[in-house]
Each structure stands twice: as C-alpha cells, then as structure tokens.
Amino acid sequence: MSLRRKVASLLAAAASTCCLALAGAAQAGELTMVEVLTSPARTELITSQLAEFEKANPDIKVNLISLPYDSSFEKLLTMYKSGQAPDVVELADRWGGLYVKGHQLEPLDRYIAKTPELASILPSVIELGKVGTKSVYRLPYGFDIRALYYSKDMLQQAGVEPPRTMDDFFKAAAIVTEKLPGKYGYCMRAGKGGGYGWGSFPMQFGATGSFFDADGNSLYAFPAFQEGMQKYADLYRKGYSPRESIAWGFGDSVAGFTSGQCALLDQDPDALPDILKKMDPSKFGVVPIPTGATGKAFPSMGYFSWAMSAASRNKDEAWKLIAFLMADKQNLALDKYLFMAPVHVGAEKDPFYAADVWKAFLTTLQQPQTYQTWTQPAYLPEWGTLYDKTMMEDGQAILLGQKDVKETAEKWAAVLTAAQKRYLADR
C-alpha cells in the first residue's frame, strides 16, 4: 500500500492528524476520502478499489482516512468545523440533515444526470439522497434491513416457537429467561448505537411508519410510542436481557447471541458475518420483524452513503470517484462484503443473496404491505445528536430506573416537534 493511501486510524487524541492528512488535498488531481464504517478487512477492500480507480485515472490520487466508527460522528464534525473537509465522505443515514443544513455537501444532481452507469440504481436511492430537499446530496450504497435472529436450540429447550408477532416476542423473551438458568431471552444493545431500540420499539406500537403526525407533532408525545418505550425498558428491568447489556454496542450484542447467552437478537444483515463465523447455519434462524396488533411490522431500513463536500476544490475528480464506487461492480462487491441489500436493480439475483439467511431480509423488501420499512428523519439536523447521544444516555437512565419513560419521551418530543415544524415551514 502506498504511503499516500496509508490509513490513519485517528484515535481520540489525534484529531490533528486529520489536518496533516488533508493538508495536500487541495492540489489538483489529489483527493482526500473519509470512511467511517471502518474495519481492517473493509478498509482493505476499499483500498483495493481505490488502487483500481487510480489505475484507471492516473492523474487522480486518493488519500484515505479511516475513522473508528464508534467515535466517527464527533471526529467528522471536528474535521468540518476546523475547515478540513474531505473531498469525498462516507455518511451514516442520520447525519445527512446536519451537513445539508450547514451547506457542507455539494448537490449531485448535475453529475448524476450525465453518468449513465448509475441509471440502474433504485429510485429509493435518489429519494433518500435528497435528505428532505429537492436536490440529491448523497448516494446510499446499500441497505440494512432489520430482522430477528433466533437460537433454534434455546427456543426448542424453552418450548417456544420463533416469534411471529410482538406478543410472541415478549412472551418468548420471558419464557427463555425463566426456563433456562443463566440464559436470557433478548440481546439488548443499550450502549453505543442504543438509540435504535428507543426508535424501533415505539415505532412498532405507533404503527404508522413515521415519527410524526400530519401536523409535524412528534409521536413520542403520544401514548402508543410511550407504550413501546415502556415495553422495551421492561425487557431489561424484568431481567430478560443481561445486566451488562446496558453498555453493549453492536459487537457485544452479537457476541451475546453467538455465545448462547441470549436467544433473540434484532439486527441487520451485517451481523451475519460474525454469526456465521461462530454458529453453524443449522443452529440459528432469521425471521422478519414480528408484526404488531395491526398485522403489520415496521422494520427499520438504514444505510450509509457517499457524498461530496461543498468545500472540495476538485469536484469533478471527486465525482469520478463517487461514480466509480457506486458503479455496479464495485458497489456489489462492497454490499456483499458488508452484508447489505444491494441498490442496483437486478443485483439481488446474485448467487450470494440466494442463501437461506437472506430470505427474511428479502421478504421484508418484497412484501411492503406487511413490512413497512422506515428510515430515520435524517433530514432534521437535530436528529443525529439526539439519536447517537441523547437517546442512548437517557435510555440507559430509564433502564436503571433513574428517569421516567413519559417525561423522557416528552422531552424528546419537544425537540423533534420543533425541528419538524421548522422543516415543514421552510419547505
């Protein structure tokens, strides 16, 4: 690997490294790219794709900076605030509104219009890329769709079937905990990324597929959302999830499942690599997110995307790189590596997606009348901090009995209602 593409791991005290790495990026034909969904093998794949890109475009050089995901939200903000914006940046779904509001992303419409190799991307990619505006500011490169993993042995030992409804789910979590000593029903993720549970469970009980009513009022102020929050909290308070899960992040919750500590795990397909490494496929199953009282389920659909900084001095070259990464071949390779649902029409026919473990995820996409996927309101600049920080911290306090569900929900609702009504007024 060349020195100019050497990955900077950027630990918390090394923010100044960003500035050094970016110092030469303003030179003509030289780009800086930031990835945030970082892992050694994933970075290796990205690096190999960049080498292929540079070979096809010898007048363009790319410097890759890899931020540790757990601290990437804060580090990326620091880079932009300090005037060290990269040319090409990877964004989590919920961060879009923050950067669009700050006028830090470049509209991509004129570039997309003259790039025929992107004609096969799904319409939803373009719509999500608009971040609630009329212009496309980012391009999602793959979809994470929530489903429910279950341990076949643990459910069989407890005498319960894989949950098909939310009532089944809560009963199964209780029965496994009660019948299997030292085991738990549910692998909760209440640490880093814990905002998910405080979004998904209320959504199941709100049963509208939205965080807001038609007037822009946050549904966290309504009883149905608060019931979902209470049901989620009870999984921990009643001991159906391990005590230590209050600090669990993604890897911890998956490890709780693969080690046999807990029987149920709601996760995206990106959990499959770790699970398949540690469990025989015959030992676990995957079903769509259980349905609620309406007969419908509301699984989340998350995504990461490529975007261009408005401050880039090499926009044409930056677009060449984004178009290359989004093209069918490179995009499919990345989606398969990350175990994400593909974004190009027809890509789901690849043999990789024919495996049994993908059936629940593809069923969710193919039956929208039953499984109504939702995405986070990433067009709101307030959402990223609320989800990544406030919901996790307040949620942990709820689990410990230090905060009340109703009061906390109403606090979140006040922030979101104000943000949504500002957004509606500006449209």
Buried (B, 14 or more C-beta within 10 A) or exposed (E): EEEEBEBBEBEEEEBEBBEEBBEEBEEEEBBBBBBBBBBEEBBEBBBEBBBEBBEEBEEBBBBBBBBBBBBBBBBBBBBBEEEBBBBBBBBBBBBBBBBBBEEBBBBBEEBBEEBEEBEBBBEBBBEBBBBBBEBBBBBBBBBBBBBBBBBBBBBEBBEBEBBBBBEBBBBBBBBBBEBBEEBBBBBBBBBBBBBBBBBBBBBBBBBBEBBBBEEBBBBBBBEBBBBBBBBBBBBBBEBBBBEEBBEBBBEBBBBBBBEBBBBBBBBBBBBBBBBBEBBEEEBBBBBBBBBBEEEBBBBBBBBBBBBBBBBBBBBEBBBBBBBBBBBBEBBBEBBBBBBBBBBBEEBBEEEBBEEEBBBBBBBBBEEEEEBBBBBBBBBBBBBBBBBBEBBBEBBBEBBEEEBEBBEBBBBBBEBBBBBBBEBEEEE
